[in-house]
Amino acid sequence: MEKKIDFSKPLVVLAPLAGYTDLPFRSVVKKFGADITVSEMISSNALVYKSEKTLRMIEKSPSEDPYIVQIAGNNADLVKEAVLILNDIPGIDGIDLNCGCPAPKVFSHGSGSNLLGDLNKLEEILSTVKQYSNKQYTTAKVRIGVNDKIPVEIAKAVEACGVDYVAVHGRTRAGKYKAPVDYDAIKAMKEAVNIPVIANGDIKDYEKAKEVLEYTKADGVMIGRGAIGKPWVFYQLKHGIDDISEEKKKEIILEHYDAVLQFHGVHGTVMFRKLLHSYSKGYTGAHEFRDLINKISDPKVMRDMIENFF
C-alpha cells in the first residue's frame, strides 16, 4: 500500500486544539497548505459510549487526506474498544495517542501528559493502539516530561511501540504553555531515534518554523495556537513566502466563516465570534469591532461585518 505521508521534505502539520481544530478549521488549513490534519482530542471513554458529539468531532472534510484522529486514554481495555470503533470508520489514516495534554481534568484521569510520568503505562497504552488499529499510521504526541525533562527516554519508549512518527511539544507538563520551549530537547529526541520527529511549541510564523527546522533537524513542524487567528501561516510555509496580502487574509477568513456555518448551522455565527476576536488582533478599530460582533447572531449581518472590517 502506498504511503500517504512522505517525509522526504519537512511537513507542516496542524496540531489538535480542543475547541478550535474542528472540521471547518481543518478544511481551511488543508486547502491553504497543511500536509496533515489531526482531529481535536477524542476521549476514548466518550467514543466507547458512542457520544453523538464525539462521533461528530471525528467527521472529516473530503479534502483531509491524510487525516489522523487523536485519542486520549489510560485504560488499555477502553483504548482497545475505542480503536476497534475507529477501525470501522472509513477515511481515517491513522490514530494518534495524546501523551501531552497538560489540562488538569485530563491529567487527573491519568491520560495526556500523565502518561509521561509512567513510561511503562505509556508503552502499554500505545502498544494497544498499535496492536489493534487497522489504520496505516500509529503516532504519538508527547511533551518532554511531567516536571523533569526526560526527552530521550520518552522518544525511545515511543519508538519501541512501533509508531510511525512522534510529534513533540518542547515543554514539560509543568511548563504548560508559558515556559520557554526547549528546542535542544527536541533536537536530542531527533538524534536518539530512527522515526520521524515533528517539532511543536511556539511556532507562530514562517520565520520561526524555518529556524526550528534548521536547528532541531526535525522532520516537520506542528502548529497549533500559532494558527489561531492566522491560519495563513500554512499558506506561507507551503509557498515559502514571508508576506501575505490583506486580500488573501480576507478570503481565508470568509472561507472559514462559511465553512463554520455549513458545518454547525446558524449557531456557527455565535461560535465564530471568538475566532473573529483572534482574527481582528492588530487591526485598527478591533476593539469596537469585537463589541459589535458580540451582539450579532444573524449569519448575513455577520458576513457583511466581516466583509467591511477586513
N, C-alpha and C positions, 0 to 999 in steps of 0.2 A: 504494500500500500504506500502510495506516495506521501511523503511527509509534508504537512501543511505549513510547518514553521521552519523557516530557513535562517539559520544563524550565521550564514556566510558574511553578512554585514550586520552592524548593530541594529537591533529592533527598538521600536518605540511602542510601549505598552501602556494602556490605560489601567491605572490601579483601581481596585474595587473601593468605593467610598459609600458607606451607608447613607441613604437619603439623597445621594447625588447621581451615582452612576446607574441610573435606571435606563430602560431601553431607549427612550428618546435621546438622552445624552450620549449613550454609546453609539447610536446610529449616526449622530452628528460627527463625533470624533473619528469614527470609522471612515466616514465619507471624506473627511479632510486630512487623513493621514495616519491614523493609528494602525499598527500592524496586527495587534492582538487586543481584543476587548475581554474584560472579565466582569462577571455579574457582581452585584452587591453581595455582601457576605450572607450566606444562607445558613440558618441554624439546622443542624441535622435533625433535631427533635421536631422542629416545625415541618420539615419535609416529610418525616416519617408519619406525623399526624395529619398529613395531607391538608395543611393550611392553604386555603384558597389564595390568600395574599402571597404566600411563599411561592406557590406554583406560578402565579402571575409574574413574580420577580425573576423567574427563570426564563420566561419567554424572551426570544431574541428577534432582532431585526434580520430580514433576509440578507442584508449586506454584511452581517457579522460572521466573518469566516476567516480565520479560525476563532472560535468562541469558547471560552473557558468558564465553568461555573465554580465559584468558590464556596466551600462549605466549612463550617466550624463544628467541632465536637470533641468530646474527650472519652466517649464510651464506645469501645470497639464494636459492640453489637449494634448500637444505634447508627454508628457511622457506616457499617456494612449495609444495614437496611436502606440508609439514605443513598448509598452508591447504587444499590440494586434498582432503586426508583429512577435515578438519573440514567441508568443503563437503558431504560425503556424509552427515554425521551430523545427523539432524533435531533440532529443539528448541534449537539454538544460535542466539542472536540477534545475536551479534557476536564479533569476535576482537580481543583487546587485546594490544598488544605491550609486553612488560616492558622498560622502559628505565630502571629504577630500582633493581633488586635490588643491594644492596651486598655480598652474600656473596662471599668470596674465590673459591670454586670457579666461581661464575657469571661473576664479573668476569674471572677469568684466561682464561676461554674466549672472552672478547670480547663476552659478552652482558650483559644487565641494564644496570647503570649505566655500564658501559664505553662504551656507545654515545653517552653524553653527551659523551665526550671527542673524538668524531669525528662531527660533525653530518652530514657527507656520508654516512657509513656509516649513521647512524640513518635518514636520509631514504631511502636505498636499500632498507633492510630494511622500513621502514614502508610505503613505496610499493608494495613487493612484496605485502605483506598486502592493501593496499587494491585493488591491481590484480586479484589472483586470488580474493579472497573473494567468495562469493555471499551472504554474510550481510548483514543490514540495517545493522549498525554496524561501523565500524573505529575503535578507540580506542587510546590510549597511556597508560601510567603512567610518569611520569618523576620525577626529583629535580631539584634546581636547579643541578646541576653535578657535576663529579668532585671537584676540590679547590677551584676557584674558582666563585663564583656567576655563572651566566650565564642567569638565568631567562628573560629576554625573547628571547634568541637561540633558546633551546630551544623556547619557546612558538611562535615564528614558524616554526621548522623543522618542528615537528609539524603546525601548521596548514597549511603548504604541501603536506603529503602528503594532505590531504583527509580528515583524521579528523573524526569526529562530535563528540567531546569529548575532553578530556585531564584526567587526574587527576594532581595534583602533590603530592608529598611535599616539604614545605618544608625539606629539608636537602640538603646535598651528600652525595656518596658518602663523603667523608672524615668527615662528621658522624655516620655510622652511625645509631644510634638515641638517641644521648646529647646531641649538640649542641642548643642551643635551636632550635626551629622558627622559620624566618624567614617570618612571615606577610606581611611587606612584599613579599617576593619573589613570593608567591602573588598578592598584590594587583596587583603590577606586571604579572604574566602576564595576569591577567584584563583589565587595561586595554589590553594590547598586541594582543590577538587578538579575533576575532569568534566563535570557537567557545566552547561552554560549558566552564568550568574548574571542576573539583571539588577542593576543598581536603582535604589529608590530612596527618597528622602530629600526634601527641599530642592527638587529640580524644577525651577519655576519658569525658566525661559531657555531659549535656544542656546545662548552663550554658556549657561550653566550645564546644560546637557552635554555639550561638546567637551567642556572642561572635565566633567565627571567621567565620561567615557575614556578620554585621554589618560586621566590619572589612574583610574581603577583597572583599566583594560577590560571592563565588563562587556558582556555580550549584548547589552541593551540597557535602556533606561525605562523606568516605570514612573509615570507621572500621575499624581492623584490631585492633591489640593492645589497644585500649581496650574491645573487645567480648569479649575472652577472660576468662572468669570473670564477665562482666556483660553477657551478650547482651541483657538487658532495656533497654540504652541505646537500642536501636532502637524498642522499645515506647514509651519515654519521649519520644523525638523525634517519633514518629508521632502521639502523642496530646498532645504539648505539656505533659507533666507532669514535675514535678521529683521526684516521690515515687513509690515503688513498694512494694507490700506484700510482707511476707515470704511470704505465701501465693502470690502471683504468681511470686516468685522460685523457690519450691519447684516450682511447676507447670512452669516453664520448664526447670529442672534435670532433673526427671524425664522430661520430654518429650525432652530432649536425650539422656539416657541410653538411653531406649527406642529412639530413632532410631539411635543408635550400634550397639546390639545387633542391630537389624533389618538394618543395612547390613553390619556387619563380623562378625556371628555372635558366638559365645561369646567369642572373643578381644577383643571390644569391651569386656568387663568390665575387662580389664587396661589396654586403651587409655584407658579413661575415668579411670584413676587420676590422670593428670597434670591432667586437666580439673577433677577434684574438688579438687586442690591449689589451683587458681585459685579455684574456687567458694567454698571454705571460708575464704578470706582474710578476716581481720577478725572471724570468728566465735569465740565463747568455746569453748575446747576444740579448736580447729582442729588443734593440734599432735598431740594424741592421736588425733584422727580420722584424720589422714594416716597415722600409724604403723599404725593398724588396717587402713585400706583397702589399704595397700601389700601386705598379705598375702592379700587376698581375690581369688579368681578365679571364685567361684561367682556367676552372674548374680543369682540370687534373694536371696542373702545381701547382695550389694552394694546391691540395690534397697532392702532393709529398712534398711540402714545409712543410705542417703540419706534415706529417709522419716523416720527417727528423728532424724537430726542437724539437718536443715534445718527 
